[in-house]
Amino acid sequence: MINVLLSLAAALYAGTAAILIASLVGARRFVPSVGAGMTAAAVAAQTAALALYTAQTRELPLVGMAPALCTLAYLLGGFLLPATVFKDTRPLALVLAPLAAVLLVVAMVLGVRPAGEPMAFSGWWLGLHILLGFVGYVCLAVAFAAGLFYLLQFRELKEKRFGRLFRFIPPLAVLDRVGRIALQIGFPALTLNLALGWAWTVRFRNSLFIENPQVVWGILSWTVFVAALVAGTGGAGRGRRSALVSVFGFLVVVVAYLLWVGPTGGQLFHVGV
């Protein structure tokens, strides 16, 4: 039943993306609001799936790669829901809805089940640590989507092309504001995520485990936030600079995880024994 609900959510996210693509192809200035209804249904299906998982396993879907990806997709859906309600931010779902669908599909392929391993890092430390990490990476994904559209819209304006893409993409001011808010929320969340993990490690293991790929990956992600925030401060062209750093930084973080952390068997945010 859990996989059925997750499959439904993934299909609804894909449907939302399809509606946005149709709007882009049709050169419509405003995306149909039906996308908001599909996103709401997807979030509801995910809520039921995660609640069922918690009831069956008696643990929150935080530990283990597949459950963690489900929760990450759920929080991403939590942003998508209000974003699809407002006309100016609705097009961002063209990037974020497929991302949520992919996360759910990968989770189902891996198998949504408990990690099945003893955890040294547990209790409220673990829950808060993971939740803060999720918030940080969801915000980075939002900044990536806003930055990508910012760069596309900037190019359209620079080359004086006012066709379907220009009419589809939100104004630069909206994209800059969304990206900046995402960075301002995600940076302290990821900072606290790293600080909490290190505090636990120092207290109970008397070591920072700085050589751990997950730790280095976290520091890399934190550095991307810093660079994007600094790039967006002061001077002409700050919006474009911040967008560039957000886009390329997000891609670097994803590639680093896929090529380095993932192959080592590393989970997203937890510390095992």
C-alpha positions in Angstrom: 0.0 0.0 0.0 2.9 2.4 0.8 4.3 1.9 -2.7 0.9 2.4 -4.3 0.5 5.8 -2.5 4.1 6.8 -3.4 3.5 5.8 -7.0 0.3 7.9 -7.1 2.2 10.9 -5.7 5.0 10.5 -8.3 2.4 10.3 -11.1 0.7 13.4 -9.8 4.0 15.3 -9.7 4.7 14.1 -13.2 1.2 15.3 -14.2 1.9 18.7 -12.8 5.1 18.9 -14.8 3.2 17.9 -18.0 0.6 20.7 -17.4 3.5 23.2 -17.1 5.1 21.9 -20.3 1.8 22.2 -22.1 1.5 25.8 -20.9 5.0 26.6 -22.1 4.4 25.0 -25.5 1.1 26.9 -25.8 2.8 30.2 -24.9 0.3 30.8 -22.1 1.3 33.6 -19.7 -0.4 32.0 -16.7 -0.2 28.3 -15.8 -3.5 26.6 -15.2 -4.3 26.3 -11.5 -5.1 22.6 -11.8 -1.5 22.0 -11.1 -2.1 23.2 -7.6 -4.8 20.6 -7.1 -2.6 17.8 -8.4 0.3 18.9 -6.1 -2.1 19.0 -3.2 -3.2 15.4 -4.0 0.4 14.3 -4.3 1.2 15.8 -0.9 -1.8 14.1 0.6 -0.8 10.7 -0.9 2.7 11.2 0.5 1.3 12.1 3.9 -0.8 8.9 4.0 2.2 6.8 2.8 4.6 8.2 5.5 2.0 7.9 8.2 1.4 4.2 7.2 5.2 3.6 7.1 5.5 5.1 10.7 2.6 3.0 11.9 3.9 -0.3 10.4 7.6 0.1 11.3 7.2 2.2 14.5 9.9 4.6 13.4 9.9 7.9 11.5 10.9 7.8 7.8 14.3 9.4 8.5 16.8 6.6 8.6 17.8 4.7 5.6 18.3 6.0 2.1 14.8 5.2 0.7 12.7 6.5 3.7 14.9 9.6 3.8 14.4 10.3 0.1 10.6 9.9 0.6 10.7 12.5 3.4 12.9 14.8 1.3 10.4 14.6 -1.6 7.6 15.3 1.0 9.2 18.5 2.2 9.8 19.5 -1.4 6.1 18.9 -2.0 5.5 21.1 1.0 7.2 24.0 -0.8 5.5 23.1 -4.2 2.0 23.3 -2.7 2.1 27.1 -1.9 4.3 27.8 -5.0 1.7 26.3 -7.3 -1.1 28.4 -5.7 0.5 31.7 -6.8 0.7 32.5 -10.5 4.1 34.2 -10.3 5.9 31.1 -8.7 3.8 28.3 -10.3 6.3 27.8 -13.2 9.0 26.8 -10.7 7.2 23.5 -10.4 8.5 22.7 -13.9 11.8 21.9 -12.2 10.8 20.9 -8.7 7.8 18.6 -9.5 9.9 16.2 -11.7 12.6 16.3 -9.0 10.1 15.2 -6.4 8.8 12.5 -8.7 12.4 11.2 -9.3 13.1 11.1 -5.6 10.0 8.9 -5.0 10.8 6.6 -7.9 14.4 6.1 -6.7 13.1 5.4 -3.1 10.7 2.8 -4.4 13.4 1.2 -6.5 15.7 1.0 -3.4 12.8 -0.3 -1.3 11.1 1.7 1.3 11.9 -0.2 4.5 13.8 0.4 7.8 17.5 0.7 7.6 17.9 -2.5 9.6 21.1 -1.4 11.3 22.0 -0.3 14.9 22.3 3.5 15.2 24.8 5.2 17.4 23.3 8.6 16.6 19.7 8.4 17.7 16.9 10.1 19.6 16.1 13.8 19.3 19.7 14.4 18.1 19.0 12.3 15.0 15.5 13.7 14.3 16.5 17.3 14.5 19.8 16.7 12.6 18.0 15.1 9.7 15.1 17.5 9.6 17.5 20.5 9.4 19.4 18.8 6.7 16.3 18.2 4.7 15.2 21.8 5.0 18.7 22.9 3.9 18.7 20.8 0.8 15.1 21.5 -0.2 16.0 25.2 0.0 19.1 24.6 -2.2 16.9 22.9 -4.7 14.4 25.9 -4.7 17.3 28.3 -5.1 18.5 26.2 -8.0 15.1 26.3 -9.8 14.8 30.0 -9.2 18.4 30.6 -10.4 17.9 28.5 -13.5 14.8 30.5 -14.5 16.5 33.7 -13.6 19.4 33.0 -16.0 17.0 32.0 -18.8 14.8 35.1 -18.3 17.9 37.3 -18.2 19.1 35.9 -21.5 15.7 36.4 -23.1 15.7 40.1 -22.0 19.3 40.6 -23.0 18.6 39.3 -26.5 15.2 41.0 -26.7 13.3 37.8 -27.3 9.8 38.1 -25.9 8.3 34.8 -27.0 6.7 31.9 -25.2 9.7 31.3 -22.9 9.7 34.9 -21.8 6.0 34.9 -21.2 6.2 31.7 -19.2 9.0 32.5 -16.9 8.3 34.7 -13.8 9.8 38.2 -13.7 13.4 38.6 -12.6 12.5 40.4 -9.4 10.2 37.5 -8.3 12.9 34.9 -9.1 15.6 36.9 -7.3 13.3 37.2 -4.2 12.5 33.5 -4.1 16.1 32.4 -4.5 17.3 34.8 -1.8 14.6 33.7 0.7 15.5 30.0 0.0 19.1 30.7 0.6 18.4 32.7 3.8 16.3 29.9 5.2 18.5 27.0 4.0 21.8 28.4 5.2 21.1 28.5 8.9 19.3 25.2 8.7 22.3 23.5 7.2 24.6 25.3 9.5 22.7 23.9 12.5 22.5 20.5 10.9 26.3 20.3 10.7 26.8 21.8 14.1 24.5 19.3 15.7 26.2 16.4 14.0 29.6 17.6 15.0 28.5 18.3 18.6 27.2 14.7 18.9 30.4 13.3 17.4 32.7 15.3 19.7 30.7 14.6 22.8 30.2 10.8 22.3 33.2 9.8 20.1 35.7 12.5 20.9 36.4 13.0 17.2 35.1 15.1 14.3 35.4 12.3 11.7 36.4 15.0 9.2 37.5 12.4 6.7 33.9 11.0 6.5 32.6 11.6 2.9 29.3 12.7 4.3 31.0 15.3 6.5 33.0 16.7 3.5 29.9 16.7 1.4 28.0 18.6 4.0 30.8 21.2 4.2 30.7 21.5 0.4 27.0 22.1 0.5 27.4 24.7 3.2 30.1 26.4 1.1 27.7 26.6 -1.8 25.2 28.5 0.4 27.9 30.9 1.6 29.1 31.6 -2.0 25.6 32.1 -3.3 24.7 34.5 -0.4 27.9 36.5 -0.9 27.4 36.6 -4.6 24.0 38.2 -4.1 25.2 41.0 -1.9 25.6 44.5 -3.3 26.5 45.9 -6.7 25.0 45.6 -10.1 24.3 42.1 -11.4 24.0 40.6 -7.9 20.9 38.6 -8.9 22.6 37.0 -11.8 25.7 36.2 -9.8 23.7 34.6 -7.1 21.7 32.6 -9.7 24.9 31.4 -11.3 26.3 30.2 -8.0 23.0 28.6 -7.0 22.7 26.7 -10.2 26.2 25.4 -10.6 26.6 24.9 -6.8 23.5 22.7 -6.7 24.8 20.6 -9.6 28.2 20.2 -7.9 26.5 19.1 -4.7 24.4 16.5 -6.6 27.4 15.2 -8.7 29.6 15.0 -5.6 27.0 12.9 -3.8 26.4 10.5 -6.8 30.1 10.0 -7.5 31.6 10.1 -4.0 29.2 9.7 -1.1 26.6 7.4 -2.7 29.1 4.7 -3.9 30.5 4.4 -0.3 27.1 3.4 1.0 26.7 6.7 2.8 23.2 7.7 4.0 22.0 11.2 3.7 22.3 12.5 7.2 22.7 9.8 9.9 25.7 8.4 11.7 25.8 4.7 12.4 27.8 2.6 14.9 
